[in-house]
Amino acid sequence: MQYQSTRAAAGSAVSAFSDILLGGLAPDGGLYLPLTYPQVSGAELDAWRRLSYADLAYEVLRKFATDIPDAELRALTHKTYTAAVYCNGRAADDAADITPLHLLGQFEAPGGSAPLFLQSLSNGPTLAFKDMAMQMLGNLFEYALAKNGAELNIFGATSGDTGSAAEYAMRGKQGIRVFMLSPHKKMSAFQTAQMFSLQDPNIFNIAVEGVFDDCQDLVKAVSNDLPFKQRQKIGTVNSINWARIVAQVVYYFRGYLLATQENTQKVSFTVPSGNFGNICAGHIARMMGLPIDKLVAATNENDVLDEFFRTGVYRVRGAKQTYHTSSPSMDISKASNFERFIADLLGRDSARVRQLFHKVETEGGFDLSGKPGSDGDEFARVGQFGFASGKSTHRDRLETIREIEDDYGVMIDTHTADGVKVAREHLTAGVPMIVLETALPAKFNETILEALGRDAERPAGFDHIEELPQRFVVMAADVGLMKSYIAEHTGL
């Protein structure tokens, strides 16, 4: 399997999986994609129904990581996806328990009804779906570094859950340091404590005075300084890292296989979306042949993606136009993974991709609606990829949390509530709808308390996390300061 940047000029060199594993952005500023998507046959889907999650992960990843020996890749997936990590140490059939489906019930749909499921993805060490890929990424990184006797300085940005998942996956890993940016005072108290309470010497938390997009811009600016990136051995765990996206593809296959009995059936997925990484994995699964009917992007008040899928206009908001909401992990207005989908929408026309994303940087967006004065008419192709979208507000969030708790006895977090609200607007009679759960409610207790009048239950070990000593620095959103801080703490 060979990879190339979304912005690669004709005739550009291609790379293997191991070559792009430790990096993030391609040298030209684009994102890596395989030259073609591997296909999954009906016979393979039938065989995969019987697999554990670890074995399913191996089967999916081996289609992309063809340069890692099979035995070594299988060992890595089995090291990652264990009941000890994802089921609180319980003996479990990990095929069912690592990412279980929970049927909420039958909901009204045009012409009938449809079952609505939650797929639980928050059974990992930081109680959020990011663990599903990040734990795999940590083991892949350690494997690659050990083979080459190398070290890596991870530089990433988080709006909440990516940071803690990355830090918990990388803490204590040989040859790895983590420099994680987060928007100062814009995460939940629980999310903040999860990250800042870590005292491991290889973990560095930097609270940036600004919003998530400022953090993401700093990561891209540092990554685009190729001499600095090479000298400081900079890599990334954000969803611009291809390996992380591939690890997320696995649970789409697992959700489909748990919700169906045969491969003629289709399912839909609704995905709470901010940076477009999670739903991009669903897009890849669909391109591989998984029978997905709809991929529904659920946004909060920061509705850049919803606006695009309704109108064809991609319009990035500035820092002053980005809302601080009660689903803060989606408080993003520049979706860094969106370029991968746009590359497919444009038929891998790299020159056109370069043109449009240059326009994002210089003018704040582009318009593919085909209307007079627009940048093109490619939006007409979106329907071929099965995308839909919707928006949820704070009031919607509270009402959905109350309704699901009252009617089904299930407490959901704020981001999952956005997903449930939007999913119900896109049901098709007879087609199962799976909402990807994003985190346990305890991570957003402030809003749970507002919605239900009581605290969310906390898993053992997290009772008083906000009271732990915290270790972090506050910095301005300045590239020069950031580079100096990294160099000071790497000694390189």
C-alpha positions in Angstrom: 0.0 0.0 0.0 1.4 3.4 -1.1 0.5 6.8 0.1 0.7 10.3 -1.4 -0.2 13.8 -0.2 -3.6 15.3 -1.1 -1.6 18.2 -2.6 1.1 16.1 -4.4 2.0 17.2 -7.9 1.8 14.7 -10.7 4.7 12.3 -10.6 5.5 13.0 -7.0 7.1 10.2 -4.9 4.9 7.9 -2.9 5.5 6.6 0.6 4.9 3.4 2.6 2.8 3.2 5.8 5.9 3.1 8.0 7.3 6.2 6.3 4.3 8.3 7.2 3.6 6.7 10.6 5.6 9.1 12.8 4.6 12.3 10.9 1.5 14.4 10.4 1.3 16.8 7.5 3.1 15.9 4.3 6.0 18.2 3.4 3.8 20.2 1.0 1.2 20.9 3.7 -1.3 18.3 2.5 -2.6 15.1 4.2 -1.7 11.5 3.3 -4.1 9.2 1.6 -3.6 5.8 0.0 -3.4 5.9 -3.8 -6.5 3.6 -3.8 -8.7 2.3 -1.0 -8.4 -1.4 -0.4 -11.6 -3.3 -0.9 -13.4 -5.7 1.5 -15.3 -8.6 0.0 -18.6 -10.1 1.2 -16.7 -13.3 2.1 -14.3 -11.3 4.3 -17.2 -9.5 6.1 -18.8 -12.9 6.8 -15.5 -14.2 8.3 -15.0 -11.0 10.3 -18.3 -11.5 12.1 -16.7 -14.2 14.2 -13.5 -12.2 15.2 -12.5 -10.6 18.4 -11.9 -6.8 18.2 -8.1 -7.4 18.3 -8.3 -9.7 15.3 -10.7 -7.5 13.4 -8.3 -4.6 14.0 -5.5 -6.7 12.6 -7.5 -7.6 9.5 -8.4 -4.0 8.7 -4.9 -2.5 9.5 -3.1 -5.1 7.5 -4.8 -3.8 4.4 -3.1 -0.4 5.0 0.1 -1.3 6.9 1.4 -3.8 4.3 5.1 -3.1 5.2 4.7 -4.3 8.8 5.1 -8.1 9.1 1.8 -9.9 9.8 3.0 -11.5 13.0 4.2 -8.2 14.4 1.1 -6.3 13.4 -1.1 -9.0 15.0 0.9 -8.8 18.2 0.4 -5.0 18.3 -3.3 -5.2 17.9 -3.6 -7.9 20.6 -1.4 -5.8 22.9 -3.7 -2.9 22.3 -7.2 -4.3 22.4 -7.5 -6.3 25.6 -10.2 -6.6 28.2 -7.8 -5.4 30.8 -7.6 -2.0 29.0 -11.1 -1.6 27.7 -13.3 -3.5 30.2 -11.9 -2.3 33.5 -10.1 -5.7 33.9 -13.2 -7.8 33.5 -12.9 -11.1 31.7 -14.8 -10.4 28.6 -15.5 -11.4 25.0 -13.9 -8.4 23.6 -15.7 -8.7 20.3 -18.9 -7.7 22.1 -17.6 -5.7 25.1 -14.8 -3.4 23.7 -17.3 -1.4 21.5 -20.7 -2.8 22.4 -24.0 -1.7 20.8 -26.9 -0.5 23.0 -30.3 -0.4 21.4 -32.2 2.6 22.6 -35.4 1.7 20.8 -37.5 2.1 17.7 -37.9 5.7 16.6 -40.3 7.2 14.0 -38.9 7.5 10.5 -40.6 8.6 7.3 -42.8 5.6 6.2 -42.1 3.6 9.3 -39.6 3.3 12.1 -35.9 2.6 12.6 -33.8 1.2 15.4 -31.4 3.6 17.0 -28.3 2.3 18.6 -25.5 3.8 20.7 -22.0 2.3 20.0 -20.0 2.6 23.2 -16.5 3.8 22.4 -15.6 5.2 25.9 -14.4 2.1 27.7 -10.7 3.1 27.5 -8.4 4.7 30.1 -9.5 8.3 29.5 -13.2 7.5 29.1 -13.5 8.9 25.5 -13.5 7.4 22.0 -10.1 8.9 21.3 -8.6 6.0 23.3 -9.7 3.5 20.6 -7.1 4.8 18.1 -4.6 6.5 20.5 -3.7 3.3 22.3 -3.0 1.6 19.0 -1.0 4.6 17.9 1.1 4.6 21.0 2.1 1.0 20.4 2.8 1.6 16.8 5.0 4.5 17.6 7.0 2.6 20.2 7.4 -0.3 17.8 8.7 1.9 15.0 11.1 3.9 17.3 12.5 0.7 18.8 13.2 -0.7 15.4 15.2 2.3 14.4 16.7 3.3 17.8 15.0 6.7 17.4 13.1 9.2 19.4 10.0 11.3 18.7 8.6 14.6 20.1 4.9 14.6 19.6 3.4 18.1 19.1 -0.4 18.2 19.1 -3.5 20.2 19.8 -6.7 19.2 21.6 -10.1 20.7 22.2 -10.5 18.2 25.1 -10.3 14.5 24.6 -7.4 14.0 22.1 -4.9 15.5 24.6 -5.6 13.2 27.5 -5.9 10.1 25.2 -2.6 10.9 23.7 -0.9 11.5 27.0 -2.2 8.4 28.6 -1.2 6.4 25.5 2.3 7.8 25.4 3.2 8.2 29.1 6.3 6.2 30.0 6.9 5.2 26.3 10.5 4.9 25.6 11.9 7.7 23.3 8.7 9.7 23.2 7.9 13.2 24.6 4.5 14.8 24.3 3.9 18.6 23.9 0.1 19.1 23.9 -1.6 22.4 23.3 -5.1 23.2 24.6 -7.2 26.4 24.6 -6.8 28.0 28.1 -9.9 27.7 30.3 -12.0 26.3 27.5 -12.2 22.6 28.4 -14.4 21.0 31.0 -12.9 20.8 34.6 -12.7 17.0 34.2 -10.9 17.2 30.9 -8.5 19.8 32.2 -7.7 17.8 35.3 -7.1 14.6 33.3 -4.4 16.2 31.3 -2.8 18.7 33.7 -2.6 16.3 36.7 -0.2 14.0 34.9 3.3 14.4 36.4 5.2 12.2 34.0 8.5 13.9 32.9 7.8 13.2 29.2 4.5 15.0 29.2 4.3 18.8 28.6 0.9 20.6 28.8 0.7 24.1 27.2 -2.5 26.1 27.7 -2.7 28.5 24.8 -4.4 31.9 25.2 -7.0 31.5 22.4 -9.3 28.9 21.0 -8.7 25.4 19.6 -8.1 26.7 16.1 -5.2 28.8 17.4 -3.7 25.7 18.8 -4.2 23.8 15.6 -2.7 26.6 13.6 0.4 26.5 15.8 0.8 22.8 15.1 0.5 23.3 11.4 2.9 26.2 11.5 5.6 24.2 13.3 5.0 21.2 11.1 5.4 23.3 8.0 8.8 24.5 9.2 10.5 21.4 7.8 14.1 22.1 9.1 12.8 22.7 12.6 10.5 19.7 12.3 13.4 17.4 11.3 15.8 18.8 13.8 13.4 18.5 16.7 12.0 15.1 15.5 8.4 16.4 15.5 5.5 14.0 15.0 1.8 14.3 15.6 -1.1 12.4 17.1 -3.8 14.6 15.9 -6.2 13.1 13.4 -4.1 14.5 10.6 -1.9 11.4 11.4 -3.0 8.7 8.9 -2.4 5.8 11.3 -4.9 7.2 13.8 -7.6 7.5 11.2 -7.1 3.9 10.1 -7.4 2.7 13.7 -10.8 4.4 13.9 -12.0 2.7 10.7 -12.1 -0.6 12.7 -15.0 0.3 14.9 -17.2 1.2 12.0 -16.8 -2.4 10.8 -17.5 -3.7 14.3 -20.6 -1.5 14.6 -21.9 -2.7 11.3 -21.3 -6.4 12.0 -23.0 -6.2 15.4 -26.1 -4.4 14.0 -26.6 -6.8 11.0 -27.0 -10.5 10.3 -26.1 -10.4 6.6 -24.2 -8.3 4.2 -27.2 -7.2 2.1 -28.3 -5.0 5.0 -27.2 -1.4 5.3 -26.7 0.8 8.4 -26.3 4.5 8.9 -23.9 6.3 11.3 -24.3 9.6 13.1 -21.0 11.1 14.3 -20.6 14.1 16.6 -18.1 16.1 14.4 -15.7 18.9 14.9 -12.3 18.2 13.3 -13.8 15.7 10.8 -11.4 12.9 11.9 -14.0 10.5 13.3 -16.4 10.7 10.5 -13.6 10.7 7.9 -12.8 7.2 9.2 -16.5 6.3 8.4 -16.0 7.7 4.9 -12.9 5.5 4.4 -14.9 2.4 5.6 -17.6 3.2 3.1 -15.0 3.6 0.3 -13.7 0.2 1.3 -17.1 -1.3 0.6 -18.8 -1.3 4.0 -22.5 -1.1 3.3 -23.2 2.3 4.9 -26.4 4.2 3.9 -25.8 7.6 5.4 -22.9 9.2 7.3 -24.4 12.0 9.3 -22.2 14.8 10.7 -23.7 16.2 13.9 -22.3 19.6 14.9 -22.9 22.0 17.8 -23.2 25.8 17.5 -19.9 25.8 15.6 -21.7 24.5 12.5 -19.1 24.9 9.7 -19.5 21.3 8.6 -23.2 21.4 8.7 -23.2 24.6 6.6 -21.0 22.8 4.0 -23.1 19.7 3.7 -26.3 21.8 3.4 -25.0 24.5 1.0 -21.6 23.6 -0.5 -20.0 26.6 1.3 -17.0 25.9 3.5 -16.7 29.0 5.6 -14.1 29.0 8.5 -14.9 31.2 11.5 -12.4 33.3 13.3 -11.5 33.1 17.0 -14.2 35.7 17.8 -16.8 33.7 15.9 -16.0 30.4 17.5 -18.5 29.6 20.3 -17.5 28.1 23.6 -20.2 25.5 24.1 -21.2 22.7 26.5 -19.9 20.2 23.9 -16.4 21.7 23.9 -14.6 19.0 22.0 -16.5 20.1 18.9 -15.7 23.8 19.4 -13.7 23.8 16.1 -14.2 26.0 13.0 -11.4 24.7 10.8 -11.7 21.0 10.3 -8.2 19.8 9.5 -9.3 16.3 8.2 -11.8 17.8 5.8 -9.1 18.0 3.1 -9.1 14.2 2.8 -12.8 14.2 2.0 -12.5 17.1 -0.4 -9.7 15.3 -2.2 -12.0 12.4 -2.8 -14.9 14.7 -3.8 -12.6 16.3 -6.4 -11.4 12.9 -7.8 -7.9 13.3 -6.3 -7.3 16.5 -8.4 -4.4 17.7 -6.3 -4.0 21.0 -8.1 -7.6 21.8 -7.3 -7.1 20.7 -3.7 -4.1 23.1 -3.4 -6.1 25.9 -5.0 -9.1 25.5 -2.6 -7.1 25.1 0.6 -4.9 28.1 -0.3 -8.1 29.9 -0.5 -9.0 28.7 3.0 -5.8 30.1 4.3 -6.0 33.4 2.5 -9.8 34.1 2.3 -11.3 31.9 4.9 -13.1 29.3 2.8 -14.5 28.3 -0.6 -17.8 27.7 -2.3 -18.6 24.6 -4.4 -22.3 25.3 -4.7 -22.2 26.1 -8.4 -24.1 29.4 -7.9 -22.9 32.5 -9.7 -19.6 33.7 -8.3 -18.8 30.4 -6.6 -15.5 28.5 -6.8 -17.0 25.5 -8.6 -19.9 23.1 -8.8 -18.5 20.0 -7.2 -21.0 20.0 -4.4 -23.4 18.2 -6.7 -21.2 15.1 -6.2 -21.7 15.0 -2.4 -24.7 12.8 -2.6 -22.6 10.0 -4.1 -20.8 9.8 -0.7 -23.9 9.5 1.4 -23.3 12.5 3.7 -25.9 14.4 5.6 -25.7 16.8 8.6 -27.4 18.7 11.3 -26.9 21.0 14.2 -27.6 20.9 17.9 -27.6 23.7 20.5 -27.2 23.9 24.2 -31.0 23.8 24.7 -31.2 20.7 22.4 -28.4 19.1 24.3 -30.2 19.5 27.7 -33.5 18.3 26.3 -31.9 15.2 24.6 -30.0 14.3 27.8 -33.2 14.5 29.8 -35.3 12.6 27.3 -32.9 9.7 26.8 -32.5 9.4 30.6 -36.2 9.6 31.3 -37.3 7.3 28.5 -34.5 4.7 28.3 -32.6 5.0 31.6 -29.4 5.9 29.8 -27.2 8.9 30.7 -25.3 10.3 27.7 -22.6 13.0 27.5 -23.1 16.3 25.7 -21.5 15.4 22.4 -23.4 12.1 22.2 -26.5 14.1 22.9 -25.7 16.2 19.8 -25.4 13.0 17.8 -28.7 11.6 19.1 -30.6 14.8 18.3 -29.3 15.0 14.8 -29.6 11.2 14.1 -33.4 11.4 14.8 -33.7 13.9 11.9 -32.1 11.5 9.4 -33.7 8.1 10.1 -34.7 5.9 7.2 -37.4 3.3 7.8 -35.9 -0.2 8.5 -32.3 1.0 8.4 -30.4 0.8 11.8 -28.9 4.1 12.8 -25.8 3.9 15.0 -24.7 7.0 17.0 -21.1 6.9 17.9 -20.8 7.6 21.6 -17.9 9.9 22.3 -17.3 10.0 26.1 -18.7 9.1 29.5 -21.0 11.8 31.0 -18.7 12.4 34.0 -16.3 14.3 31.7 -19.0 17.0 31.3 -20.6 17.0 34.7 -21.4 20.7 34.7 -24.0 20.2 31.9 -25.2 16.8 33.3 -25.9 18.6 36.6 -27.8 21.4 34.7 -29.8 18.9 32.7 -30.7 16.3 35.3 -30.1 18.0 38.7 -27.6 15.4 39.8 -24.0 14.5 39.2 -22.9 11.9 36.7 -21.5 8.7 38.2 -17.7 8.4 38.0 -15.7 5.3 37.4 -13.4 4.1 40.2 -10.2 6.2 40.3 -11.7 9.4 39.0 -13.6 10.5 42.1 -11.5 13.6 43.0 -9.4 14.2 39.9 -10.0 18.0 39.9 -8.3 18.2 43.3 -5.0 16.7 42.1 -2.0 19.0 41.6 -1.8 20.3 38.1 1.4 20.9 36.0 1.1 23.1 32.9 2.3 26.4 31.4 0.2 29.2 29.9 1.5 30.7 26.7 0.5 33.2 24.0 -0.4 31.9 20.5 3.0 32.7 19.2 5.0 30.3 16.9 8.3 31.6 18.0 7.6 31.1 21.7 6.3 27.6 21.0 9.5 26.6 19.0 11.7 28.0 21.8 9.8 26.0 24.4 10.0 22.8 22.5 13.8 23.2 21.8 14.4 24.1 25.5 12.8 20.9 26.7 14.2 18.5 24.1 17.7 19.8 24.2 18.0 19.3 20.5 
